Amino acid sequence: MIYLDNAATTRTDPRVLEEMLPYFSEYYGNPSAAYQFSQRIRHKVDACRDQVASCLGVSASEIYFTSGGSESDNWALSSAFEAGKEQGRDQILLSAIEHPAVYNTALALERQGADVQFLPVDKEGVVHPETLEKAVSSRTAIVSVMAANNEIGTLEPIGPLSRIAHEAGALFHTDAVQAFGHIPLLLEGTQVDLLSASGHKFGGPKGVGFLYIKEGLPLMALVHGGSQERNRRAGTENVPGIVGMAKAAQLAMVQMPARAEKERMLRDHLIGRVSALLPQVHLNGSYERRLPGNASLTFPGLSSETALIRLDMEGICASAGSACSTGALEPSRVLTAIGLSAQEASCTLRFSVSAQNTIEEIDHTASILIDMYQKFQHD
């Protein structure tokens, strides 16, 4: 198998699994209990919170553990909208290419009275600061723009966008699920209020993530019950998951420069080999400002569904876009937002490499793609 769908999920690092195992059957106590056995586990959870916070350059008290990116996104938008209503702010601004976890949360809030507006992007998928300047107002409760797009890999100018939102008195959220652990994300110098991330996107386990909430924000609790997560998210902590995510975050920070360099090399090799023989194929998104491992390619006329079946028969795992949209009948919102027609969007494949991939795997994949497309053109 050649796995080229790391934007959907990543392999759990064996070192992460090793770190997690004792917290299933050896240190299995509830961290909220008062006796020493459980307090040792409480100290481990606190240490994990410190580790995650250090990756962003923020305080540990600003990190809240969740079940993943979707929960974090829901919490961020819902609580910011509720807080905004108290100040007469009922508007939500988000980019036209947000992940379904943000997009569908905003639509749900629209049914509760929110005025949801979408910020257009350019042909590379970038939200320009002047676009936000024209759209934001005294009615805006929250602006949500993802740090990196999950389909086309484009990186957004989060720093300038967050400052513009603050100048208008609005909160700023970024869905960093694709970015955290892959590119530097220190929040110093930005005015980001809320940031979402998910462990399984950077070598950690599934079912755990976090939401960064800037100190002092009067946001509502997500789950009511016990006092966990400083009274904002009740329920016994997923200790093995938290331990695994923190270990994965630590490894990601240490390995980031070397890993990103290799992923860029593999990505560029795939793009170069395919485009050299298939000049009709084009890359989506920004070439300069994109995630190291992402290559979104449109093969004009070739159905992505047909291509994925052929790739799967060859043992190659790729996708047509977001894993959360698999089976959708409508064309990708992301691809149409950057100017692709519905037909072009239906001919697009996403390859997301990791440092575990080899140049031989990339060469084999490129050969299959070239052969498949040339036969398609001949037919």
ZASE-720104 format. One record per residue (C-alpha): y, x, z. Coordinates in steps of 0.02 Angstrom, whole numbers, plus 50000, padded with zeros to 5 digits. Each point is the difference from the previous one (the first is absolute). Layout:
((Y, X, Z))
...
This chain:
((50000, 50000, 50000))
((50177, 50055, 49960))
((50119, 49913, 50119))
((50177, 49983, 49931))
((50061, 49850, 50099))
((50071, 50083, 50155))
((50152, 49885, 49999))
((49879, 49858, 50044))
((49918, 50097, 50141))
((49950, 50177, 50044))
((49841, 50079, 50065))
((50003, 50017, 50188))
((50011, 50185, 50038))
((49842, 50061, 50091))
((50111, 50081, 50133))
((50080, 49831, 50030))
((49830, 49918, 50022))
((49948, 50137, 50121))
((50157, 49970, 50103))
((49968, 49812, 50005))
((49815, 49997, 50048))
((50015, 50032, 50188))
((50118, 49851, 50016))
((49865, 49879, 49944))
((49865, 50040, 50127))
((50058, 50134, 50121))
((50183, 49964, 50038))
((49985, 49813, 49968))
((50107, 49932, 50141))
((50145, 49879, 49980))
((50159, 50106, 50008))
((50089, 49863, 50097))
((49883, 50012, 50150))
((50061, 50090, 50157))
((49851, 50113, 50043))
((49990, 50183, 49951))
((49871, 49975, 49862))
((50118, 49887, 49904))
((50156, 50099, 50042))
((49926, 50150, 49910))
((49990, 49890, 49846))
((50177, 49938, 50029))
((50060, 50181, 49998))
((49910, 50027, 49834))
((50085, 49848, 49923))
((50168, 50065, 50062))
((49963, 50171, 49925))
((49958, 49916, 49833))
((50165, 49907, 50005))
((50089, 50166, 50027))
((49906, 50075, 49853))
((50046, 49859, 49880))
((50181, 50001, 50058))
((50016, 50187, 49969))
((49956, 49973, 49817))
((50158, 49897, 49980))
((50109, 50097, 50122))
((50022, 49847, 50111))
((49964, 49952, 50181))
((49825, 49947, 50051))
((50075, 49843, 50077))
((50048, 49945, 49824))
((49820, 49997, 49935))
((49899, 49838, 50013))
((49818, 50000, 49950))
((49942, 49858, 49886))
((49849, 49954, 49894))
((50076, 50075, 49842))
((50140, 49995, 49874))
((49994, 49814, 49963))
((50019, 49953, 50182))
((50140, 50125, 50022))
((50093, 49933, 49848))
((49980, 49820, 50060))
((50063, 50045, 50174))
((50150, 50097, 49933))
((50065, 49865, 49884))
((49961, 49851, 50110))
((50078, 50072, 50157))
((50153, 50067, 49907))
((50029, 49830, 49920))
((49987, 49911, 50168))
((50122, 50124, 50078))
((50118, 49981, 49853))
((50006, 49811, 50012))
((50077, 50016, 50173))
((50144, 50095, 49918))
((50020, 49880, 49854))
((49904, 50114, 49882))
((49869, 49908, 49898))
((49980, 50113, 49848))
((49857, 50120, 49961))
((50022, 50130, 49863))
((49848, 50091, 49931))
((49962, 50100, 49846))
((49918, 49913, 49853))
((49850, 50117, 50014))
((49950, 49978, 50182))
((49817, 49994, 50053))
((49928, 49823, 50022))
((50005, 50024, 50190))
((50190, 50004, 49992))
((50023, 49885, 49849))
((49891, 49860, 50067))
((50071, 50013, 50176))
((50173, 49977, 49926))
((49942, 49847, 49903))
((49924, 49928, 50159))
((50167, 50026, 50089))
((50088, 49918, 49854))
((49905, 49842, 50043))
((50073, 50017, 50175))
((50178, 50007, 49935))
((50025, 50180, 49948))
((50105, 50038, 49846))
((49888, 50127, 49912))
((50078, 50107, 49864))
((49917, 50136, 49897))
((50083, 50166, 49958))
((49968, 50050, 49819))
((49934, 50173, 49958))
((50028, 50113, 49850))
((49866, 50044, 49872))
((49929, 50132, 50120))
((49991, 49878, 50145))
((50149, 50066, 50098))
((50116, 49891, 50104))
((50172, 50075, 49973))
((50118, 50004, 50150))
((50138, 49913, 49900))
((49878, 49856, 49969))
((49981, 49974, 50187))
((50188, 50019, 50028))
((50031, 49852, 49885))
((49865, 49891, 50079))
((50016, 50030, 50188))
((50119, 49892, 50100))
((50043, 49938, 50173))
((49858, 49874, 49979))
((49866, 50134, 49976))
((49879, 50012, 50146))
((49886, 50134, 49930))
((49979, 50110, 49846))
((49822, 50055, 49960))
((49967, 50136, 49871))
((49835, 50095, 49996))
((50001, 50189, 50017))
((49878, 50022, 49855))
((49929, 49872, 49882))
((49813, 49969, 50008))
((49978, 49968, 49813))
((50115, 50121, 49910))
((50030, 50129, 50138))
((50190, 49999, 49989))
((50093, 50065, 50154))
((50153, 49902, 50055))
((50166, 50069, 50069))
((49968, 49935, 50176))
((50139, 50100, 50084))
((50146, 49935, 49896))
((49929, 49823, 49995))
((49980, 49993, 50189))
((50179, 50057, 50026))
((50067, 49865, 49883))
((49901, 49867, 50093))
((50071, 50059, 50166))
((50178, 50000, 49935))
((49976, 49813, 49969))
((49923, 49974, 50172))
((49824, 49968, 49933))
((49838, 50076, 50059))
((49900, 50112, 49883))
((49810, 50001, 49984))
((49892, 50111, 49892))
((49817, 49973, 49959))
((49939, 50180, 50009))
((49815, 49959, 49983))
((49983, 50104, 49841))
((50120, 50137, 50056))
((49954, 50041, 50180))
((49887, 50152, 50006))
((50034, 50044, 49818))
((50185, 50046, 49995))
((50122, 50055, 50138))
((50072, 49849, 50089))
((50109, 50064, 50142))
((50119, 49859, 50043))
((50140, 50111, 50065))
((50149, 49979, 49885))
((49947, 49825, 49947))
((50041, 49832, 50077))
((49826, 49927, 49985))
((49969, 49869, 50135))
((49820, 49953, 49960))
((49860, 50094, 49913))
((49821, 49945, 49964))
((49847, 50109, 49973))
((49810, 49982, 49991))
((49868, 50125, 50055))
((49877, 49981, 49857))
((50126, 50059, 49871))
((50002, 50180, 50064))
((49823, 50039, 50054))
((49991, 49890, 50154))
((49897, 49845, 50039))
((50031, 49824, 49936))
((50065, 49864, 50115))
((50136, 50101, 50087))
((50182, 50036, 49962))
((50168, 50005, 50084))
((50176, 49933, 49993))
((50148, 50109, 50044))
((50134, 49896, 50087))
((50163, 50090, 50035))
((50041, 50004, 50185))
((50109, 49856, 50055))
((49960, 49874, 49865))
((49980, 49828, 50081))
((49850, 49949, 49896))
((49876, 49866, 50052))
((49823, 50032, 50054))
((49865, 49985, 49866))
((49854, 49945, 50110))
((50024, 49916, 50169))
((49882, 50032, 50145))
((49981, 50160, 50100))
((50125, 50141, 50019))
((49927, 50117, 49869))
((50119, 50091, 49883))
((50142, 49976, 50122))
((49981, 49809, 50000))
((50022, 49987, 49812))
((49821, 49994, 49937))
((49872, 49932, 50122))
((49814, 50040, 49988))
((49886, 50143, 50049))
((50043, 50155, 49901))
((49886, 50059, 49859))
((49975, 50168, 50085))
((49879, 50080, 49874))
((50113, 49945, 49858))
((50157, 50067, 50085))
((49914, 50165, 50037))
((49942, 50014, 49821))
((50169, 49958, 49924))
((50090, 50126, 50110))
((49876, 50136, 49953))
((50018, 49956, 49816))
((50190, 50007, 50017))
((49989, 50171, 50082))
((49889, 50067, 49862))
((50109, 49922, 49865))
((50156, 50087, 50065))
((49916, 50170, 50008))
((49918, 49986, 49829))
((50142, 49910, 49910))
((50077, 50145, 49900))
((49836, 50069, 49933))
((49924, 49828, 49973))
((50153, 49934, 49907))
((50002, 50154, 49888))
((49818, 49976, 49951))
((50021, 49813, 49972))
((50150, 50029, 49888))
((49900, 50127, 49900))
((49855, 49879, 49977))
((50116, 49855, 49959))
((50098, 50100, 49872))
((49839, 50066, 49922))
((49938, 49822, 49974))
((50166, 49942, 49928))
((50013, 50154, 49890))
((49825, 49989, 49927))
((50013, 49814, 49962))
((50177, 50005, 49927))
((49961, 50153, 49892))
((49870, 49903, 49900))
((50063, 49823, 50028))
((50189, 50005, 49974))
((50005, 49809, 50004))
((49953, 50003, 50185))
((50149, 50004, 50117))
((50029, 50038, 50183))
((50079, 49867, 50111))
((50124, 50042, 50136))
((50102, 50155, 50032))
((49919, 50165, 49955))
((50110, 50101, 50117))
((50012, 49879, 50148))
((49820, 49942, 50022))
((49855, 50018, 50120))
((49901, 50161, 49970))
((49836, 49912, 49957))
((50058, 49849, 49899))
((49982, 49976, 49812))
((50033, 49827, 49929))
((49959, 50000, 49813))
((50018, 49862, 49871))
((49876, 50002, 49855))
((50081, 49881, 49872))
((49879, 49867, 49940))
((49855, 50050, 50113))
((49961, 49873, 50135))
((50000, 50082, 50171))
((49855, 49886, 50049))
((49896, 50067, 49855))
((50051, 50179, 50040))
((49955, 49983, 50184))
((49827, 49933, 49957))
((49969, 50150, 49887))
((50065, 50121, 50132))
((49891, 49918, 50132))
((49848, 50021, 49888))
((50043, 50185, 49994))
((50013, 50007, 50190))
((50190, 50013, 50002))
((50097, 49896, 50126))
((50178, 49953, 49948))
((50104, 49842, 50002))
((50121, 49895, 49900))
((50128, 49999, 50141))
((50004, 49946, 50181))
((49830, 49972, 50080))
((50081, 49851, 50088))
((50029, 49917, 49831))
((49825, 50021, 49927))
((49947, 49840, 49915))
((50178, 49938, 49975))
((50028, 49910, 49835))
((50186, 50039, 49991))
((50062, 50168, 49933))
((50056, 50128, 50129))
((50171, 49961, 50073))
((50031, 50186, 50013))
((49966, 50037, 49817))
((50100, 49853, 49934))
((50144, 50046, 50116))
((50014, 50171, 49917))
((50006, 49920, 49828))
((49819, 49991, 49941))
((49947, 49844, 49908))
((49858, 49896, 50071))
((49889, 50070, 49862))
((50046, 50180, 50042))
((49972, 49967, 50185))
((49825, 49938, 49961))
((49963, 50168, 49916))
((50048, 50111, 50147))
((49887, 50106, 50110))
((50040, 50085, 50164))
((49919, 50164, 50049))
((50034, 50067, 50174))
((49924, 50170, 50033))
((49968, 50094, 50161))
((49981, 50182, 50043))
((49812, 49972, 50008))
((49995, 49970, 49813))
((49959, 50145, 49884))
((50070, 50055, 49834))
((49828, 49967, 49925))
((50009, 49818, 50057))
((50172, 49982, 49923))
((49942, 50078, 49836))
((49851, 49883, 49992))
((50110, 49849, 50036))
((50125, 50052, 49867))
((49860, 50023, 49873))
((49933, 49825, 50036))
((50174, 49924, 49983))
((50036, 50091, 49837))
((49831, 49954, 49925))
((50018, 49819, 50056))
((50174, 49979, 49928))
((49962, 50086, 49836))
((49849, 49887, 49974))
((50107, 49850, 50044))
((50128, 50050, 49868))
((49865, 50029, 49871))
((49923, 49830, 50031))
